[in-house]
C-alpha cells in the first residue's frame, strides 16, 4: 500500500514538473532565470542606478536609528509575553530526532509580524501625506464629470490649435504672423486670422481682405463666423458670451511676448525652448473676437487675478498651449513671476521646472 502511494506521489510530482516546464517553455524559457534574479537580487541593480541621486537626510537617519532598536525591543517583549515561549517550558524539550517545529513556527511568525508592521507603517505615512495634500490643495477634492468634460474639451481644442501652429511652421518655417498693425499703430489683423487655413477654414481666409482692417465693413460680416476650434466646447457654452459686439468670440488669447506686434519668430529663435515658452492660454472674462489683433494677454499678470489675465472658467486649473504644441495645466496659486519667465521666448530665466512647487 505504501509503495503504491509513493508511486502515485512520484507520478504526481513528475506531472506537475512537466506541466510547469511546458508553461515556462510557452512563456519563454530564458525569462525564468531573469525572473528569479529580479525577485532575489533585482533591488541591487536599482540601488546602484540611483545611488548618485540619493541624498542623506539627518532626520531620516535619526528616525531609522530610533525605530530599529525599538522594533527589536518590541519583538522581544512580544516573544516573552507569548504563551509557551519560556525557556523552562515543555516546548524546549524536544524529543531526539525530531525538528523543533514550534520554535520554527514562532520564528516565522515573528518575521512575518515585522514585515506586516513595516508595511503598516509605510501605508500610514503615505495616507497621512496624501491626506495632508488633499486638505491643503486649493482645488476641489472631487472633480465632477461636467468639470472634467469641460477641461478635456478645452484641452482638445487647444491641441488642435497647436497642431495647426506646427503645420504652419512646417510650411512657412515660422509661427503664425503676429497681430498686424499699421505704421500709425492701428490694428489690422490677428494671429488667429492667419491660422485659419490650418484650421480647415481656408475658404473663409481667402474671402478676407487683408489690405483692410479686421473690422472694416468688407471684413466685418466674415468675422461674425463662429469658429468651433477657437471656442470652448459645448459644456462651456453657458459660460461664454454668444458674441463680442456681434463678432465671433475667442475663448483663448495669445501670449503678447510671442504673438504681439513685430516679426513672427521660428522655433529656432525661441532660445528658452519651445516646451518652456507659453504660446496662448485660456481666458474666462473680457473676451475678444478671434479676428481682433488685440486678443493678446501678458502671463505676467498671473492667473485669475484680474479681467485681463489668463484664467480657466470655473475651479479648474488654467491650461496653456506651449510653443511646442503640447498643453500644460497651471494651478491658480502660481507666482506671476514664474509665468513671466515662461512668457519670454529668449529670457534665459527658467522653464516649466519652476511650476513644480505650485500644486
BALOBA-1460 file (C-alpha; in Angstrom, 3 decimals):
// residues 359
<rec num="1" residu="x" x="0.000" y="0.000" z="0.000"/>
<rec num="2" residu="x" x="2.788" y="2.396" z="0.980"/>
<rec num="3" residu="x" x="4.689" y="1.512" z="-2.182"/>
<rec num="4" residu="x" x="1.632" y="2.339" z="-4.267"/>
<rec num="5" residu="x" x="1.263" y="5.732" z="-2.533"/>
<rec num="6" residu="x" x="4.913" y="6.539" z="-3.165"/>
<rec num="7" residu="x" x="4.494" y="5.633" z="-6.819"/>
<rec num="8" residu="x" x="1.427" y="7.843" z="-7.157"/>
<rec num="9" residu="x" x="3.251" y="10.681" z="-5.384"/>
<rec num="10" residu="x" x="6.204" y="10.434" z="-7.745"/>
<rec num="11" residu="x" x="3.874" y="10.368" z="-10.730"/>
<rec num="12" residu="x" x="2.099" y="13.474" z="-9.437"/>
<rec num="13" residu="x" x="5.389" y="15.300" z="-8.929"/>
<rec num="14" residu="x" x="6.565" y="14.365" z="-12.409"/>
<rec num="15" residu="x" x="3.258" y="15.508" z="-13.916"/>
<rec num="16" residu="x" x="3.397" y="18.826" z="-12.061"/>
<rec num="17" residu="x" x="7.010" y="19.328" z="-13.073"/>
<rec num="18" residu="x" x="6.222" y="18.542" z="-16.693"/>
<rec num="19" residu="x" x="3.293" y="20.930" z="-16.694"/>
<rec num="20" residu="x" x="5.442" y="23.678" z="-15.164"/>
<rec num="21" residu="x" x="8.132" y="23.045" z="-17.788"/>
<rec num="22" residu="x" x="5.597" y="23.334" z="-20.621"/>
<rec num="23" residu="x" x="4.165" y="26.561" z="-19.151"/>
<rec num="24" residu="x" x="7.583" y="28.196" z="-18.778"/>
<rec num="25" residu="x" x="8.593" y="26.987" z="-22.245"/>
<rec num="26" residu="x" x="5.495" y="28.631" z="-23.729"/>
<rec num="27" residu="x" x="6.077" y="31.842" z="-21.781"/>
<rec num="28" residu="x" x="9.720" y="31.924" z="-22.757"/>
<rec num="29" residu="x" x="12.318" y="29.745" z="-21.120"/>
<rec num="30" residu="x" x="15.020" y="32.449" z="-20.873"/>
<rec num="31" residu="x" x="12.646" y="34.555" z="-18.780"/>
<rec num="32" residu="x" x="12.814" y="32.150" z="-15.848"/>
<rec num="33" residu="x" x="16.396" y="32.998" z="-14.788"/>
<rec num="34" residu="x" x="15.634" y="36.684" z="-15.249"/>
<rec num="35" residu="x" x="12.528" y="36.407" z="-13.060"/>
<rec num="36" residu="x" x="14.467" y="34.572" z="-10.349"/>
<rec num="37" residu="x" x="17.242" y="37.165" z="-10.449"/>
<rec num="38" residu="x" x="14.791" y="40.081" z="-10.359"/>
<rec num="39" residu="x" x="13.000" y="38.649" z="-7.338"/>
<rec num="40" residu="x" x="16.182" y="37.848" z="-5.411"/>
<rec num="41" residu="x" x="18.746" y="40.490" z="-6.372"/>
<rec num="42" residu="x" x="16.965" y="42.966" z="-8.626"/>
<rec num="43" residu="x" x="16.919" y="45.537" z="-5.853"/>
<rec num="44" residu="x" x="20.721" y="45.755" z="-6.006"/>
<rec num="45" residu="x" x="20.657" y="46.825" z="-9.659"/>
<rec num="46" residu="x" x="18.125" y="49.539" z="-8.835"/>
<rec num="47" residu="x" x="20.161" y="50.691" z="-5.824"/>
<rec num="48" residu="x" x="23.311" y="51.042" z="-7.934"/>
<rec num="49" residu="x" x="21.425" y="53.009" z="-10.611"/>
<rec num="50" residu="x" x="20.010" y="55.606" z="-8.217"/>
<rec num="51" residu="x" x="22.957" y="55.764" z="-5.812"/>
<rec num="52" residu="x" x="24.206" y="59.013" z="-7.310"/>
<rec num="53" residu="x" x="20.847" y="60.730" z="-6.809"/>
<rec num="54" residu="x" x="20.343" y="59.711" z="-3.187"/>
<rec num="55" residu="x" x="20.757" y="62.376" z="-0.522"/>
<rec num="56" residu="x" x="21.020" y="61.546" z="3.168"/>
<rec num="57" residu="x" x="18.562" y="63.412" z="5.375"/>
<rec num="58" residu="x" x="19.666" y="63.679" z="9.029"/>
<rec num="59" residu="x" x="16.095" y="63.396" z="10.309"/>
<rec num="60" residu="x" x="15.554" y="60.135" z="8.424"/>
<rec num="61" residu="x" x="18.818" y="58.688" z="9.766"/>
<rec num="62" residu="x" x="17.815" y="59.557" z="13.336"/>
<rec num="63" residu="x" x="14.375" y="58.052" z="12.785"/>
<rec num="64" residu="x" x="15.949" y="54.837" z="11.495"/>
<rec num="65" residu="x" x="18.375" y="54.676" z="14.428"/>
<rec num="66" residu="x" x="15.490" y="55.001" z="16.894"/>
<rec num="67" residu="x" x="12.964" y="52.751" z="15.174"/>
<rec num="68" residu="x" x="15.216" y="49.718" z="14.642"/>
<rec num="69" residu="x" x="16.107" y="49.218" z="18.361"/>
<rec num="70" residu="x" x="12.506" y="49.993" z="19.309"/>
<rec num="71" residu="x" x="11.289" y="47.323" z="16.893"/>
<rec num="72" residu="x" x="13.734" y="44.755" z="18.301"/>
<rec num="73" residu="x" x="12.701" y="45.549" z="21.873"/>
<rec num="74" residu="x" x="9.034" y="45.273" z="20.919"/>
<rec num="75" residu="x" x="9.666" y="41.946" z="19.215"/>
<rec num="76" residu="x" x="11.420" y="40.637" z="22.344"/>
<rec num="77" residu="x" x="8.551" y="41.731" z="24.563"/>
<rec num="78" residu="x" x="6.049" y="40.043" z="22.270"/>
<rec num="79" residu="x" x="8.076" y="36.832" z="22.328"/>
<rec num="80" residu="x" x="8.306" y="36.835" z="26.121"/>
<rec num="81" residu="x" x="4.602" y="37.564" z="26.516"/>
<rec num="82" residu="x" x="3.531" y="34.840" z="24.092"/>
<rec num="83" residu="x" x="2.465" y="31.573" z="25.794"/>
<rec num="84" residu="x" x="4.814" y="28.618" z="25.571"/>
<rec num="85" residu="x" x="7.987" y="30.668" z="24.956"/>
<rec num="86" residu="x" x="9.596" y="30.459" z="28.385"/>
<rec num="87" residu="x" x="12.981" y="28.817" z="28.436"/>
<rec num="88" residu="x" x="11.926" y="26.248" z="31.019"/>
<rec num="89" residu="x" x="8.632" y="25.321" z="29.337"/>
<rec num="90" residu="x" x="7.874" y="21.933" z="27.828"/>
<rec num="91" residu="x" x="8.263" y="23.315" z="24.285"/>
<rec num="92" residu="x" x="12.038" y="23.495" z="24.748"/>
<rec num="93" residu="x" x="12.175" y="19.793" z="25.470"/>
<rec num="94" residu="x" x="12.242" y="18.307" z="22.022"/>
<rec num="95" residu="x" x="12.320" y="14.542" z="21.551"/>
<rec num="96" residu="x" x="15.527" y="13.279" z="19.993"/>
<rec num="97" residu="x" x="15.388" y="13.011" z="16.209"/>
<rec num="98" residu="x" x="12.509" y="15.479" z="15.717"/>
<rec num="99" residu="x" x="12.517" y="19.022" z="14.336"/>
<rec num="100" residu="x" x="11.790" y="21.980" z="16.650"/>
<rec num="101" residu="x" x="8.566" y="22.747" z="14.827"/>
<rec num="102" residu="x" x="7.188" y="25.120" z="17.463"/>
<rec num="103" residu="x" x="10.325" y="27.243" z="17.509"/>
<rec num="104" residu="x" x="10.390" y="27.384" z="13.717"/>
<rec num="105" residu="x" x="6.767" y="28.472" z="13.575"/>
<rec num="106" residu="x" x="7.327" y="31.118" z="16.248"/>
<rec num="107" residu="x" x="10.369" y="32.486" z="14.400"/>
<rec num="108" residu="x" x="8.472" y="32.571" z="11.119"/>
<rec num="109" residu="x" x="5.553" y="34.295" z="12.816"/>
<rec num="110" residu="x" x="7.878" y="36.909" z="14.305"/>
<rec num="111" residu="x" x="9.465" y="37.640" z="10.928"/>
<rec num="112" residu="x" x="6.037" y="37.887" z="9.308"/>
<rec num="113" residu="x" x="4.884" y="40.247" z="12.057"/>
<rec num="114" residu="x" x="7.873" y="42.518" z="11.442"/>
<rec num="115" residu="x" x="7.058" y="42.651" z="7.721"/>
<rec num="116" residu="x" x="3.428" y="43.441" z="8.498"/>
<rec num="117" residu="x" x="4.452" y="46.219" z="10.902"/>
<rec num="118" residu="x" x="6.775" y="47.662" z="8.260"/>
<rec num="119" residu="x" x="4.021" y="47.594" z="5.621"/>
<rec num="120" residu="x" x="1.503" y="49.146" z="8.007"/>
<rec num="121" residu="x" x="3.932" y="51.931" z="8.899"/>
<rec num="122" residu="x" x="4.664" y="52.667" z="5.254"/>
<rec num="123" residu="x" x="0.959" y="52.769" z="4.414"/>
<rec num="124" residu="x" x="0.245" y="55.017" z="7.401"/>
<rec num="125" residu="x" x="2.902" y="57.513" z="6.298"/>
<rec num="126" residu="x" x="1.505" y="57.511" z="2.745"/>
<rec num="127" residu="x" x="-2.055" y="58.006" z="3.995"/>
<rec num="128" residu="x" x="-1.050" y="60.927" z="6.219"/>
<rec num="129" residu="x" x="0.943" y="62.525" z="3.413"/>
<rec num="130" residu="x" x="-1.877" y="62.267" z="0.872"/>
<rec num="131" residu="x" x="-4.482" y="63.388" z="3.395"/>
<rec num="132" residu="x" x="-2.382" y="66.467" z="4.155"/>
<rec num="133" residu="x" x="-2.063" y="67.211" z="0.441"/>
<rec num="134" residu="x" x="-5.817" y="66.839" z="-0.092"/>
<rec num="135" residu="x" x="-6.628" y="69.141" z="2.823"/>
<rec num="136" residu="x" x="-4.195" y="71.851" z="1.714"/>
<rec num="137" residu="x" x="-4.768" y="71.776" z="-2.054"/>
<rec num="138" residu="x" x="-6.583" y="74.889" z="-3.304"/>
<rec num="139" residu="x" x="-8.601" y="72.996" z="-5.914"/>
<rec num="140" residu="x" x="-11.722" y="70.887" z="-5.366"/>
<rec num="141" residu="x" x="-11.172" y="67.470" z="-3.790"/>
<rec num="142" residu="x" x="-13.540" y="65.805" z="-6.235"/>
<rec num="143" residu="x" x="-13.842" y="66.906" z="-9.840"/>
<rec num="144" residu="x" x="-17.318" y="66.397" z="-11.215"/>
<rec num="145" residu="x" x="-17.861" y="64.717" z="-14.540"/>
<rec num="146" residu="x" x="-19.056" y="68.019" z="-16.029"/>
<rec num="147" residu="x" x="-15.893" y="69.865" z="-14.987"/>
<rec num="148" residu="x" x="-13.726" y="67.009" z="-16.234"/>
<rec num="149" residu="x" x="-15.560" y="67.018" z="-19.562"/>
<rec num="150" residu="x" x="-15.056" y="70.767" z="-19.899"/>
<rec num="151" residu="x" x="-11.342" y="70.501" z="-19.238"/>
<rec num="152" residu="x" x="-10.925" y="67.652" z="-21.715"/>
<rec num="153" residu="x" x="-12.874" y="69.507" z="-24.408"/>
<rec num="154" residu="x" x="-10.858" y="72.687" z="-23.934"/>
<rec num="155" residu="x" x="-7.610" y="70.720" z="-23.984"/>
<rec num="156" residu="x" x="-8.626" y="69.016" z="-27.232"/>
<rec num="157" residu="x" x="-9.391" y="72.393" z="-28.826"/>
<rec num="158" residu="x" x="-6.015" y="73.766" z="-27.733"/>
<rec num="159" residu="x" x="-4.235" y="70.688" z="-29.063"/>
<rec num="160" residu="x" x="-5.986" y="71.180" z="-32.409"/>
<rec num="161" residu="x" x="-4.739" y="74.779" z="-32.497"/>
<rec num="162" residu="x" x="-1.290" y="73.522" z="-31.532"/>
<rec num="163" residu="x" x="-1.354" y="71.070" z="-34.446"/>
<rec num="164" residu="x" x="-2.283" y="73.937" z="-36.759"/>
<rec num="165" residu="x" x="0.601" y="76.015" z="-35.416"/>
<rec num="166" residu="x" x="3.064" y="73.157" z="-36.029"/>
<rec num="167" residu="x" x="1.650" y="72.628" z="-39.533"/>
<rec num="168" residu="x" x="2.018" y="76.353" z="-40.241"/>
<rec num="169" residu="x" x="5.616" y="76.241" z="-39.016"/>
<rec num="170" residu="x" x="6.449" y="73.226" z="-41.194"/>
<rec num="171" residu="x" x="5.218" y="75.063" z="-44.290"/>
<rec num="172" residu="x" x="6.423" y="78.593" z="-43.557"/>
<rec num="173" residu="x" x="9.252" y="77.952" z="-41.080"/>
<rec num="174" residu="x" x="7.728" y="80.414" z="-38.641"/>
<rec num="175" residu="x" x="4.881" y="80.768" z="-36.197"/>
<rec num="176" residu="x" x="1.652" y="82.413" z="-37.453"/>
<rec num="177" residu="x" x="2.049" y="86.030" z="-38.443"/>
<rec num="178" residu="x" x="1.760" y="88.130" z="-35.343"/>
<rec num="179" residu="x" x="-1.088" y="90.552" z="-34.864"/>
<rec num="180" residu="x" x="-0.503" y="93.077" z="-37.629"/>
<rec num="181" residu="x" x="-0.618" y="96.808" z="-37.057"/>
<rec num="182" residu="x" x="-0.241" y="99.788" z="-39.365"/>
<rec num="183" residu="x" x="2.684" y="102.246" z="-39.026"/>
<rec num="184" residu="x" x="0.343" y="104.542" z="-37.123"/>
<rec num="185" residu="x" x="-0.456" y="101.779" z="-34.637"/>
<rec num="186" residu="x" x="-3.914" y="100.881" z="-35.938"/>
<rec num="187" residu="x" x="-4.835" y="97.214" z="-35.517"/>
<rec num="188" residu="x" x="-5.259" y="95.312" z="-38.788"/>
<rec num="189" residu="x" x="-5.497" y="91.527" z="-38.331"/>
<rec num="190" residu="x" x="-4.952" y="88.926" z="-35.606"/>
<rec num="191" residu="x" x="-2.714" y="85.878" z="-35.397"/>
<rec num="192" residu="x" x="-5.839" y="83.696" z="-35.304"/>
<rec num="193" residu="x" x="-6.821" y="85.068" z="-38.705"/>
<rec num="194" residu="x" x="-3.555" y="83.931" z="-40.275"/>
<rec num="195" residu="x" x="-4.020" y="80.494" z="-38.706"/>
<rec num="196" residu="x" x="-7.415" y="79.954" z="-40.412"/>
<rec num="197" residu="x" x="-6.059" y="77.946" z="-43.408"/>
<rec num="198" residu="x" x="-4.678" y="75.391" z="-40.943"/>
<rec num="199" residu="x" x="-7.949" y="75.185" z="-39.002"/>
<rec num="200" residu="x" x="-9.963" y="73.925" z="-42.002"/>
<rec num="201" residu="x" x="-11.088" y="77.499" z="-42.706"/>
<rec num="202" residu="x" x="-9.108" y="78.206" z="-45.885"/>
<rec num="203" residu="x" x="-12.231" y="79.335" z="-47.771"/>
<rec num="204" residu="x" x="-13.025" y="81.923" z="-45.106"/>
<rec num="205" residu="x" x="-9.427" y="83.153" z="-45.116"/>
<rec num="206" residu="x" x="-9.452" y="83.670" z="-48.897"/>
<rec num="207" residu="x" x="-12.568" y="85.854" z="-48.652"/>
<rec num="208" residu="x" x="-10.951" y="88.237" z="-46.155"/>
<rec num="209" residu="x" x="-9.393" y="91.432" z="-47.487"/>
<rec num="210" residu="x" x="-6.068" y="91.552" z="-45.646"/>
<rec num="211" residu="x" x="-5.339" y="95.015" z="-47.031"/>
<rec num="212" residu="x" x="-8.159" y="96.443" z="-44.920"/>
<rec num="213" residu="x" x="-8.531" y="96.399" z="-41.119"/>
<rec num="214" residu="x" x="-10.229" y="93.458" z="-39.488"/>
<rec num="215" residu="x" x="-13.319" y="95.494" z="-38.558"/>
<rec num="216" residu="x" x="-13.694" y="97.205" z="-41.940"/>
<rec num="217" residu="x" x="-17.191" y="96.981" z="-43.483"/>
<rec num="218" residu="x" x="-15.944" y="94.459" z="-46.033"/>
<rec num="219" residu="x" x="-14.426" y="92.125" z="-43.419"/>
<rec num="220" residu="x" x="-16.833" y="92.520" z="-40.535"/>
<rec num="221" residu="x" x="-19.576" y="90.173" z="-41.878"/>
<rec num="222" residu="x" x="-16.983" y="87.409" z="-42.261"/>
<rec num="223" residu="x" x="-15.715" y="87.859" z="-38.713"/>
<rec num="224" residu="x" x="-19.157" y="87.056" z="-37.324"/>
<rec num="225" residu="x" x="-18.396" y="83.406" z="-38.144"/>
<rec num="226" residu="x" x="-18.184" y="81.182" z="-35.080"/>
<rec num="227" residu="x" x="-15.017" y="79.095" z="-35.376"/>
<rec num="228" residu="x" x="-15.627" y="75.962" z="-33.292"/>
<rec num="229" residu="x" x="-11.968" y="75.292" z="-32.517"/>
<rec num="230" residu="x" x="-11.491" y="78.874" z="-31.263"/>
<rec num="231" residu="x" x="-14.307" y="78.436" z="-28.750"/>
<rec num="232" residu="x" x="-14.769" y="76.347" z="-25.646"/>
<rec num="233" residu="x" x="-16.696" y="73.132" z="-26.395"/>
<rec num="234" residu="x" x="-20.397" y="72.672" z="-25.729"/>
<rec num="235" residu="x" x="-20.199" y="72.086" z="-21.939"/>
<rec num="236" residu="x" x="-18.649" y="75.566" z="-21.629"/>
<rec num="237" residu="x" x="-21.163" y="77.373" z="-23.820"/>
<rec num="238" residu="x" x="-23.158" y="78.562" z="-20.807"/>
<rec num="239" residu="x" x="-20.024" y="80.381" z="-19.571"/>
<rec num="240" residu="x" x="-19.316" y="82.159" z="-22.868"/>
<rec num="241" residu="x" x="-20.919" y="85.297" z="-24.280"/>
<rec num="242" residu="x" x="-22.687" y="84.494" z="-27.554"/>
<rec num="243" residu="x" x="-20.509" y="87.037" z="-29.364"/>
<rec num="244" residu="x" x="-18.399" y="90.175" z="-28.919"/>
<rec num="245" residu="x" x="-20.223" y="93.120" z="-30.494"/>
<rec num="246" residu="x" x="-21.727" y="90.692" z="-32.967"/>
<rec num="247" residu="x" x="-18.376" y="89.086" z="-33.869"/>
<rec num="248" residu="x" x="-17.233" y="85.511" z="-33.258"/>
<rec num="249" residu="x" x="-15.763" y="85.155" z="-29.776"/>
<rec num="250" residu="x" x="-12.407" y="83.548" z="-28.939"/>
<rec num="251" residu="x" x="-12.000" y="81.507" z="-25.762"/>
<rec num="252" residu="x" x="-8.212" y="81.700" z="-25.923"/>
<rec num="253" residu="x" x="-5.753" y="84.593" z="-26.032"/>
<rec num="254" residu="x" x="-2.206" y="84.739" z="-27.303"/>
<rec num="255" residu="x" x="0.931" y="85.479" z="-25.330"/>
<rec num="256" residu="x" x="1.822" y="89.085" z="-26.131"/>
<rec num="257" residu="x" x="5.553" y="88.302" z="-25.872"/>
<rec num="258" residu="x" x="5.332" y="85.719" z="-28.675"/>
<rec num="259" residu="x" x="2.315" y="86.752" z="-30.779"/>
<rec num="260" residu="x" x="2.405" y="90.508" z="-30.209"/>
<rec num="261" residu="x" x="3.392" y="93.186" z="-32.734"/>
<rec num="262" residu="x" x="6.582" y="92.547" z="-34.639"/>
<rec num="263" residu="x" x="8.185" y="89.939" z="-36.858"/>
<rec num="264" residu="x" x="6.984" y="86.366" z="-36.414"/>
<rec num="265" residu="x" x="9.550" y="84.006" z="-34.941"/>
<rec num="266" residu="x" x="10.668" y="80.498" z="-35.787"/>
<rec num="267" residu="x" x="11.187" y="77.666" z="-33.329"/>
<rec num="268" residu="x" x="14.946" y="78.122" z="-33.582"/>
<rec num="269" residu="x" x="14.560" y="81.662" z="-32.265"/>
<rec num="270" residu="x" x="12.783" y="80.510" z="-29.094"/>
<rec num="271" residu="x" x="16.003" y="80.273" z="-27.125"/>
<rec num="272" residu="x" x="14.306" y="79.220" z="-23.881"/>
<rec num="273" residu="x" x="12.881" y="76.136" z="-25.604"/>
<rec num="274" residu="x" x="9.507" y="75.639" z="-27.266"/>
<rec num="275" residu="x" x="8.268" y="73.418" z="-24.421"/>
<rec num="276" residu="x" x="9.271" y="76.116" z="-21.916"/>
<rec num="277" residu="x" x="7.509" y="79.070" z="-23.585"/>
<rec num="278" residu="x" x="3.785" y="79.891" z="-23.494"/>
<rec num="279" residu="x" x="2.031" y="80.450" z="-26.821"/>
<rec num="280" residu="x" x="-1.552" y="81.004" z="-25.659"/>
<rec num="281" residu="x" x="-3.914" y="80.216" z="-22.792"/>
<rec num="282" residu="x" x="-7.499" y="80.020" z="-21.606"/>
<rec num="283" residu="x" x="-9.485" y="83.113" z="-20.626"/>
<rec num="284" residu="x" x="-12.676" y="83.432" z="-18.607"/>
<rec num="285" residu="x" x="-13.663" y="87.112" z="-18.896"/>
<rec num="286" residu="x" x="-13.035" y="90.210" z="-21.021"/>
<rec num="287" residu="x" x="-13.360" y="88.047" z="-24.135"/>
<rec num="288" residu="x" x="-12.329" y="89.398" z="-27.528"/>
<rec num="289" residu="x" x="-13.237" y="88.418" z="-31.077"/>
<rec num="290" residu="x" x="-10.979" y="85.903" z="-32.784"/>
<rec num="291" residu="x" x="-10.262" y="88.457" z="-35.522"/>
<rec num="292" residu="x" x="-9.210" y="91.158" z="-33.050"/>
<rec num="293" residu="x" x="-5.432" y="91.796" z="-33.273"/>
<rec num="294" residu="x" x="-5.531" y="92.805" z="-29.604"/>
<rec num="295" residu="x" x="-6.590" y="89.317" z="-28.491"/>
<rec num="296" residu="x" x="-3.362" y="89.112" z="-26.509"/>
<rec num="297" residu="x" x="-2.538" y="88.936" z="-22.798"/>
<rec num="298" residu="x" x="0.545" y="89.075" z="-20.634"/>
<rec num="299" residu="x" x="1.162" y="85.970" z="-18.497"/>
<rec num="300" residu="x" x="2.972" y="88.234" z="-16.022"/>
<rec num="301" residu="x" x="-0.477" y="89.360" z="-14.830"/>
<rec num="302" residu="x" x="-0.891" y="85.958" z="-13.189"/>
<rec num="303" residu="x" x="-3.808" y="83.533" z="-13.315"/>
<rec num="304" residu="x" x="-7.388" y="84.542" z="-12.457"/>
<rec num="305" residu="x" x="-6.213" y="87.759" z="-10.782"/>
<rec num="306" residu="x" x="-7.829" y="90.413" z="-12.971"/>
<rec num="307" residu="x" x="-10.134" y="90.570" z="-16.000"/>
<rec num="308" residu="x" x="-7.218" y="90.974" z="-18.401"/>
<rec num="309" residu="x" x="-5.281" y="87.977" z="-17.057"/>
<rec num="310" residu="x" x="-5.396" y="84.384" z="-18.210"/>
<rec num="311" residu="x" x="-7.705" y="82.002" z="-16.378"/>
<rec num="312" residu="x" x="-9.872" y="78.949" z="-16.916"/>
<rec num="313" residu="x" x="-13.605" y="79.257" z="-16.270"/>
<rec num="314" residu="x" x="-14.655" y="77.558" z="-13.060"/>
<rec num="315" residu="x" x="-12.417" y="75.992" z="-10.408"/>
<rec num="316" residu="x" x="-10.236" y="74.020" z="-12.824"/>
<rec num="317" residu="x" x="-6.539" y="74.863" z="-13.325"/>
<rec num="318" residu="x" x="-5.776" y="77.124" z="-16.280"/>
<rec num="319" residu="x" x="-4.445" y="75.344" z="-19.361"/>
<rec num="320" residu="x" x="-1.726" y="76.846" z="-21.537"/>
<rec num="321" residu="x" x="-0.581" y="75.847" z="-25.005"/>
<rec num="322" residu="x" x="3.199" y="75.854" z="-25.227"/>
<rec num="323" residu="x" x="5.146" y="76.755" z="-28.362"/>
<rec num="324" residu="x" x="5.903" y="73.050" z="-28.839"/>
<rec num="325" residu="x" x="2.189" y="72.311" z="-29.328"/>
<rec num="326" residu="x" x="1.520" y="70.493" z="-26.053"/>
<rec num="327" residu="x" x="-0.899" y="71.637" z="-23.346"/>
<rec num="328" residu="x" x="0.089" y="72.197" z="-19.722"/>
<rec num="329" residu="x" x="-2.258" y="72.947" z="-16.777"/>
<rec num="330" residu="x" x="-1.145" y="75.573" z="-14.257"/>
<rec num="331" residu="x" x="-2.507" y="75.956" z="-10.724"/>
<rec num="332" residu="x" x="-4.226" y="79.153" z="-9.593"/>
<rec num="333" residu="x" x="-1.592" y="79.859" z="-6.929"/>
<rec num="334" residu="x" x="1.292" y="80.051" z="-9.394"/>
<rec num="335" residu="x" x="3.609" y="83.000" z="-8.882"/>
<rec num="336" residu="x" x="3.152" y="85.660" z="-11.567"/>
<rec num="337" residu="x" x="6.929" y="85.963" z="-11.802"/>
<rec num="338" residu="x" x="7.145" y="82.299" z="-12.804"/>
<rec num="339" residu="x" x="4.599" y="82.840" z="-15.578"/>
<rec num="340" residu="x" x="6.532" y="85.907" z="-16.688"/>
<rec num="341" residu="x" x="9.632" y="83.759" z="-17.098"/>
<rec num="342" residu="x" x="7.652" y="81.233" z="-19.136"/>
<rec num="343" residu="x" x="6.237" y="84.028" z="-21.305"/>
<rec num="344" residu="x" x="9.526" y="85.353" z="-22.677"/>
<rec num="345" residu="x" x="10.893" y="83.277" z="-25.579"/>
<rec num="346" residu="x" x="14.521" y="84.306" z="-25.086"/>
<rec num="347" residu="x" x="14.802" y="85.421" z="-21.484"/>
<rec num="348" residu="x" x="17.081" y="82.573" z="-20.335"/>
<rec num="349" residu="x" x="15.313" y="82.812" z="-16.984"/>
<rec num="350" residu="x" x="13.999" y="79.326" z="-16.265"/>
<rec num="351" residu="x" x="11.363" y="76.962" z="-17.546"/>
<rec num="352" residu="x" x="8.491" y="74.734" z="-16.511"/>
<rec num="353" residu="x" x="10.503" y="73.246" z="-13.649"/>
<rec num="354" residu="x" x="9.639" y="76.457" z="-11.797"/>
<rec num="355" residu="x" x="5.997" y="75.296" z="-11.727"/>
<rec num="356" residu="x" x="6.734" y="72.164" z="-9.705"/>
<rec num="357" residu="x" x="6.248" y="73.835" z="-6.327"/>
<rec num="358" residu="x" x="2.787" y="75.083" z="-7.263"/>
<rec num="359" residu="x" x="0.014" y="72.458" z="-6.973"/>
